[in-house]
Amino acid sequence: MPYRDLHDADQLQALLGAVIDVESDLELEPTLRRVVTAACALTGARYGALGVLDVSGKSLAQFVHVGVDDETAARIGHPPDGAGLLGLLILDPRPLRLAEIADHPDSVGFPPGHPPMHSFLGVPLRIRGEVFGNLYLTEKIGAPEFSRDDEAVVVALASAVSSAIDNARLHARLAELAVSDDRERIARDLHDTVIQRLFATGLSLQSVVSLAPDRELRARLEEAVADLDDTIRQVRTAIFALEPPPAARTGLRTRILALCAESARALGFEPAVRFSGPIDAVVGEDVAPDLLATLREALANVARHAGATSAEVEVRVDDHLHLLVADDGVGVGPGDHRGGNGLPNMATRAELLGGSFTLRARPGGGTELAWRVPLGG
């Protein structure tokens, strides 16, 4: 949109056209760039930028610029993070007009390779009452500084396009969530189905190695088991790559899966894990640490005492949180005190939360641990 000196009806028409243009895109960065381009066109600014605040609201997390070519931007280096005049607008989000940037006491100058800039207009951009970022315009074309009318039209633009930016931001968030959900679903399927079947196949092959009639067949079976172990390691690596980064992996479900994966080295196999109910949504941090400590101790007991070849972990929520850990090992008899203080500690954790703890022999062999505590007061 080329710049024109606009007044009254023409200026209003140009502003309306700019808003319509901004609202034509649902992608966040193109929307921000359209806002900057529109602001430059409406005011005759040679350069423009939009700085998006980070979660702290004290510095810039994103900087979209117009007017500076890619070669110059590369020469300048790292984009601004909110120092100098940009920082002043973050601390005091009100419109600011200057004829000469260098004359302001908060000016910190420009890095090497930066084009010269003198006149300045900065306007905050609010979304739903909160400052989202700031519009920065410099180098008024054909005049020594930006006018009050320029300020007014950019303030109007910032107000008018806030809903378009909010829509684009929400659209981006929904897209991120969709991708994240797909990645987590794939990782969950790999963990809960593929790895468990590979483990079961490997155990079956191991059990028949000694029954093989000749040495060559035994060697081939052992090679197949080794290949399966290698495949399991590769699948686990793929799972970790699919999961969200550590900062996002805070859910209880993820912590349970990680704990079970860690126990595989001591157990010689990875437990099968099943979930039922909205674990992350209803289990708070007042209960989660006790659940994880109980699960860790339960799996350690299986590794130390059960002589098991498989184990199952079930975490279920209704009005209570249920943890079941079952194995196919030697079982437990009356007065069994495996684990030293481990069993009393698990029982105490449940009792302090108003719940219960039991350990019993499974009818088909092995042991079942049940830990149950109430939810929601």
C-alpha positions as CSV (number, residue, x, y, z in Angstrom):
1,M,0.0,0.0,0.0
2,P,1.8,3.2,-1.1
3,Y,1.8,6.1,1.3
4,R,-0.4,9.1,0.6
5,D,-1.0,12.2,2.7
6,L,-4.5,11.5,3.9
7,H,-7.2,13.7,5.5
8,D,-10.7,13.1,6.8
9,A,-12.8,10.8,4.6
10,D,-9.9,9.6,2.6
11,Q,-7.9,8.8,5.8
12,L,-10.9,7.0,7.3
13,Q,-11.3,5.0,4.0
14,A,-7.6,4.1,4.1
15,L,-7.8,3.0,7.7
16,L,-10.8,0.8,6.9
17,G,-9.0,-0.7,4.0
18,A,-5.9,-1.4,6.2
19,V,-8.0,-3.1,8.8
20,I,-9.8,-5.3,6.2
21,D,-6.4,-6.2,4.7
22,V,-5.1,-7.2,8.2
23,E,-8.1,-9.3,8.9
24,S,-7.7,-11.3,5.7
25,D,-5.1,-13.6,7.2
26,L,-5.4,-16.1,10.0
27,E,-1.7,-16.8,10.4
28,L,-0.1,-14.9,13.2
29,E,3.2,-13.7,11.7
30,P,1.7,-12.6,8.4
31,T,-1.0,-10.8,10.4
32,L,1.6,-8.9,12.4
33,R,3.5,-8.0,9.3
34,R,0.3,-6.7,7.7
35,V,-0.3,-4.5,10.7
36,V,3.2,-3.0,10.4
37,T,2.9,-2.5,6.7
38,A,-0.5,-0.8,7.1
39,A,0.9,1.5,9.8
40,C,3.8,2.5,7.6
41,A,1.5,3.2,4.7
42,L,-0.9,5.3,6.8
43,T,1.8,7.5,8.3
44,G,4.5,7.6,5.6
45,A,7.0,5.8,7.8
46,R,10.1,4.4,6.0
47,Y,10.6,1.7,8.7
48,G,8.2,-0.1,11.0
49,A,8.2,-2.9,13.5
50,L,6.0,-4.7,15.9
51,G,7.5,-6.0,19.1
52,V,5.6,-8.7,20.9
53,L,6.1,-8.9,24.7
54,D,7.2,-12.2,26.3
55,V,5.2,-13.8,29.1
56,S,6.9,-11.6,31.8
57,G,5.7,-8.5,29.9
58,K,9.2,-6.9,30.4
59,S,11.0,-7.7,27.2
60,L,10.4,-8.7,23.6
61,A,9.9,-12.2,22.5
62,Q,9.2,-11.5,18.8
63,F,10.1,-8.6,16.5
64,V,8.5,-8.3,13.1
65,H,10.0,-5.5,10.9
66,V,9.3,-3.8,7.6
67,G,11.6,-1.6,5.5
68,V,14.9,-3.2,6.5
69,D,16.0,-5.7,3.9
70,D,17.2,-9.2,4.8
71,E,20.9,-8.4,4.1
72,T,20.8,-5.3,6.4
73,A,18.9,-7.3,9.1
74,A,21.6,-10.0,9.0
75,R,24.3,-7.4,9.3
76,I,22.6,-5.9,12.3
77,G,22.4,-9.3,14.0
78,H,20.2,-10.2,16.9
79,P,16.8,-8.3,16.9
80,P,16.0,-5.9,19.7
81,D,15.0,-7.4,23.1
82,G,13.5,-4.2,24.6
83,A,16.3,-1.9,25.6
84,G,16.3,1.9,25.2
85,L,13.2,3.6,23.8
86,L,11.6,0.2,23.1
87,G,12.0,-0.6,26.8
88,L,10.5,2.7,27.7
89,L,7.4,1.9,25.8
90,I,7.2,-1.5,27.5
91,L,7.4,0.1,31.0
92,D,5.2,3.0,30.1
93,P,2.8,1.9,27.3
94,R,1.6,5.2,26.0
95,P,2.0,6.8,22.5
96,L,5.4,8.5,22.1
97,R,6.4,10.9,19.3
98,L,9.9,12.2,18.8
99,A,11.5,14.4,16.2
100,E,15.0,13.0,17.0
101,I,15.5,9.6,18.6
102,A,19.1,10.4,19.7
103,D,17.9,13.4,21.8
104,H,15.8,11.3,24.2
105,P,17.5,10.4,27.5
106,D,16.5,6.7,27.1
107,S,18.0,6.3,23.7
108,V,20.9,3.8,23.6
109,G,21.9,4.3,20.0
110,F,22.0,1.7,17.2
111,P,24.2,-1.3,16.5
112,P,26.8,-1.2,13.6
113,G,25.2,-1.5,10.2
114,H,21.8,-0.2,11.4
115,P,20.3,2.4,9.0
116,P,20.0,5.9,10.4
117,M,16.7,6.7,12.1
118,H,15.6,10.1,13.5
119,S,11.9,10.7,13.8
120,F,9.9,8.1,15.9
121,L,6.3,7.1,16.7
122,G,5.6,4.4,19.2
123,V,2.1,3.1,20.0
124,P,1.1,0.2,22.4
125,L,-1.1,-2.5,21.0
126,R,-3.6,-4.0,23.5
127,I,-5.6,-7.2,23.2
128,R,-8.5,-7.6,25.7
129,G,-7.1,-4.9,27.8
130,E,-3.6,-6.3,28.1
131,V,-0.6,-5.0,26.3
132,F,0.4,-7.5,23.6
133,G,3.2,-5.4,22.1
134,N,4.2,-2.1,20.6
135,L,4.2,-0.6,17.1
136,Y,7.4,1.3,16.3
137,L,7.6,3.6,13.3
138,T,10.6,5.7,12.2
139,E,11.8,8.0,9.5
140,K,8.7,10.0,8.4
141,I,8.9,10.4,4.7
142,G,8.6,14.1,3.5
143,A,8.5,15.6,7.0
144,P,10.9,16.0,10.0
145,E,8.6,14.2,12.4
146,F,5.3,12.3,12.7
147,S,2.2,14.4,13.4
148,R,-0.6,14.2,15.9
149,D,-2.8,12.9,13.1
150,D,-0.3,10.1,12.4
151,E,-0.4,9.2,16.1
152,A,-4.2,9.2,16.1
153,V,-4.5,7.0,13.0
154,V,-2.0,4.5,14.4
155,V,-3.8,4.4,17.7
156,A,-7.0,3.8,15.8
157,L,-5.3,1.1,13.7
158,A,-3.9,-0.6,16.8
159,S,-7.4,-0.7,18.4
160,A,-9.1,-1.9,15.3
161,V,-6.8,-4.8,14.5
162,S,-6.5,-6.2,18.0
163,S,-9.3,-8.7,17.4
164,A,-7.7,-9.8,14.1
165,I,-4.4,-10.4,16.0
166,D,-6.2,-12.2,18.8
167,N,-7.9,-14.5,16.3
168,A,-4.6,-15.3,14.5
169,R,-3.0,-15.9,17.9
170,L,-5.8,-18.3,18.9
171,H,-5.6,-20.0,15.5
172,A,-1.9,-20.6,16.0
173,R,-2.5,-22.0,19.5
174,L,-5.2,-24.4,18.2
175,A,-2.8,-25.5,15.4
176,E,0.0,-26.1,18.0
177,L,-2.4,-28.1,20.2
178,A,-3.6,-30.2,17.3
179,V,0.0,-31.1,16.4
180,S,0.9,-31.7,20.1
181,D,-2.1,-34.0,20.5
182,D,-1.2,-36.0,17.4
183,R,2.4,-36.3,18.6
184,E,1.4,-37.5,22.0
185,R,-1.2,-39.9,20.6
186,I,1.5,-41.5,18.4
187,A,4.0,-41.6,21.2
188,R,1.3,-43.2,23.5
189,D,0.5,-45.8,20.9
190,L,4.1,-46.7,20.4
191,H,4.7,-47.0,24.1
192,D,1.5,-48.8,25.1
193,T,1.2,-51.1,22.2
194,V,4.3,-51.5,20.0
195,I,6.9,-51.6,22.7
196,Q,4.8,-54.0,24.9
197,R,4.4,-56.4,21.9
198,L,8.1,-56.2,21.1
199,F,8.9,-57.0,24.8
200,A,6.5,-59.9,24.7
201,T,7.9,-61.3,21.5
202,G,11.4,-61.0,22.9
203,L,10.5,-62.8,26.1
204,S,8.8,-65.6,24.1
205,L,11.9,-66.1,22.0
206,Q,14.2,-66.1,25.0
207,S,12.1,-68.8,26.6
208,V,12.6,-71.2,23.7
209,V,16.3,-70.5,23.1
210,S,17.3,-73.3,25.5
211,L,14.8,-75.7,23.8
212,A,16.4,-75.2,20.3
213,P,17.8,-78.6,19.0
214,D,21.0,-77.3,17.6
215,R,23.6,-74.5,18.2
216,E,23.0,-72.7,14.9
217,L,19.3,-72.3,15.7
218,R,20.0,-71.1,19.2
219,A,22.4,-68.5,17.8
220,R,19.8,-67.3,15.3
221,L,17.2,-67.0,18.1
222,E,19.6,-65.0,20.3
223,E,20.4,-62.8,17.4
224,A,16.7,-62.1,16.8
225,V,16.3,-61.3,20.5
226,A,19.2,-58.8,20.3
227,D,17.6,-57.2,17.2
228,L,14.4,-56.8,19.1
229,D,16.2,-55.1,22.0
230,D,17.8,-52.8,19.5
231,T,14.5,-52.0,17.9
232,I,13.0,-51.3,21.3
233,R,15.7,-48.8,22.0
234,Q,15.1,-47.1,18.7
235,V,11.4,-46.9,19.3
236,R,11.9,-45.4,22.7
237,T,14.2,-42.8,21.2
238,A,11.4,-42.0,18.7
239,I,9.0,-41.7,21.6
240,F,11.1,-39.2,23.4
241,A,11.5,-37.2,20.2
242,L,7.7,-37.1,19.7
243,E,7.0,-36.0,23.3
244,P,6.8,-32.3,24.2
245,P,10.0,-30.6,25.4
246,P,10.8,-30.9,29.1
247,A,9.3,-27.6,30.0
248,A,5.9,-28.8,28.7
249,R,6.1,-32.3,30.1
250,T,4.6,-31.5,33.5
251,G,1.5,-33.7,33.4
252,L,1.2,-36.6,35.9
253,R,0.5,-39.0,33.1
254,T,3.9,-38.2,31.5
255,R,5.7,-38.5,34.8
256,I,4.2,-41.9,35.4
257,L,5.3,-43.1,31.9
258,A,8.8,-41.7,32.5
259,L,9.1,-43.5,35.9
260,C,8.0,-46.8,34.4
261,A,10.4,-46.4,31.5
262,E,13.2,-45.7,34.0
263,S,12.3,-48.9,35.9
264,A,13.0,-51.1,32.9
265,R,16.7,-51.3,33.6
266,A,16.1,-52.8,37.1
267,L,13.2,-55.0,36.1
268,G,14.6,-56.3,32.8
269,F,11.5,-55.3,31.0
270,E,9.2,-52.3,30.8
271,P,5.9,-52.4,32.6
272,A,2.7,-52.2,30.6
273,V,0.8,-49.0,31.6
274,R,-2.9,-48.3,31.4
275,F,-4.8,-45.1,32.2
276,S,-8.5,-44.5,32.8
277,G,-10.1,-41.1,33.3
278,P,-8.8,-37.5,33.2
279,I,-5.6,-38.1,35.2
280,D,-3.9,-34.7,34.6
281,A,-7.1,-32.7,35.0
282,V,-8.2,-34.0,38.4
283,V,-5.1,-35.1,40.2
284,G,-3.4,-32.2,41.9
285,E,0.1,-31.7,43.3
286,D,-1.2,-32.4,46.8
287,V,-1.6,-36.1,45.8
288,A,0.7,-36.6,42.7
289,P,4.0,-36.8,44.6
290,D,2.7,-39.5,46.9
291,L,1.4,-41.5,44.0
292,L,4.7,-41.3,42.2
293,A,6.6,-42.2,45.4
294,T,4.3,-45.2,45.9
295,L,4.7,-46.3,42.2
296,R,8.5,-46.0,42.4
297,E,8.7,-48.1,45.6
298,A,6.2,-50.7,44.2
299,L,8.3,-51.2,41.0
300,A,11.5,-51.3,43.0
301,N,10.0,-54.1,45.1
302,V,9.0,-56.0,42.0
303,A,12.6,-55.7,40.7
304,R,14.2,-56.8,44.0
305,H,11.8,-59.5,45.2
306,A,9.3,-60.8,42.7
307,G,11.4,-62.6,40.1
308,A,8.8,-61.4,37.6
309,T,8.9,-61.5,33.8
310,S,6.1,-58.9,33.3
311,A,4.3,-56.3,35.3
312,E,1.2,-54.1,34.8
313,V,0.6,-50.6,36.1
314,E,-2.9,-49.1,36.1
315,V,-3.8,-45.6,37.1
316,R,-7.5,-44.8,37.2
317,V,-9.6,-41.9,38.5
318,D,-13.3,-41.6,39.4
319,D,-14.1,-40.1,42.8
320,H,-10.9,-41.7,44.0
321,L,-7.4,-42.1,42.5
322,H,-6.5,-45.8,42.1
323,L,-3.0,-47.2,41.6
324,L,-2.7,-51.0,40.8
325,V,0.7,-52.6,40.3
326,A,0.6,-56.4,39.4
327,D,3.3,-58.8,38.5
328,D,3.7,-62.5,37.5
329,G,6.4,-63.2,40.0
330,V,6.7,-65.5,43.1
331,G,3.7,-64.0,44.9
332,V,3.4,-62.9,48.5
333,G,2.6,-65.0,51.5
334,P,1.2,-64.2,55.0
335,G,3.4,-61.8,57.0
336,D,5.6,-61.0,53.9
337,H,7.8,-58.0,54.7
338,R,9.5,-57.5,51.4
339,G,10.9,-54.0,50.8
340,G,11.8,-53.2,54.5
341,N,10.1,-49.9,55.3
342,G,8.7,-49.6,51.7
343,L,5.4,-51.2,52.4
344,P,4.7,-49.4,55.6
345,N,5.6,-46.1,53.9
346,M,3.2,-46.8,51.1
347,A,0.4,-47.6,53.6
348,T,1.2,-44.5,55.6
349,R,1.0,-42.3,52.5
350,A,-2.4,-43.7,51.7
351,E,-3.7,-43.3,55.3
352,L,-2.5,-39.7,55.6
353,L,-4.6,-38.9,52.5
354,G,-7.6,-40.7,53.8
355,G,-7.1,-43.8,51.6
356,S,-6.2,-47.4,51.7
357,F,-3.4,-49.8,50.8
358,T,-3.4,-53.6,50.2
359,L,-1.0,-56.2,49.0
360,R,-2.2,-59.6,48.0
361,A,-1.3,-62.7,46.0
362,R,-2.9,-62.9,42.6
363,P,-5.0,-66.1,42.0
364,G,-3.0,-66.9,38.9
365,G,0.3,-66.3,40.5
366,G,2.2,-63.1,41.3
367,T,1.3,-60.1,43.4
368,E,-1.1,-57.2,43.2
369,L,-0.6,-53.9,45.0
370,A,-3.6,-51.6,45.3
371,W,-3.3,-48.0,46.5
372,R,-6.4,-45.8,46.7
373,V,-7.0,-42.3,47.9
374,P,-10.0,-39.9,47.6
375,L,-10.1,-36.9,45.3
376,G,-11.8,-33.6,45.6
377,G,-11.8,-33.3,49.3
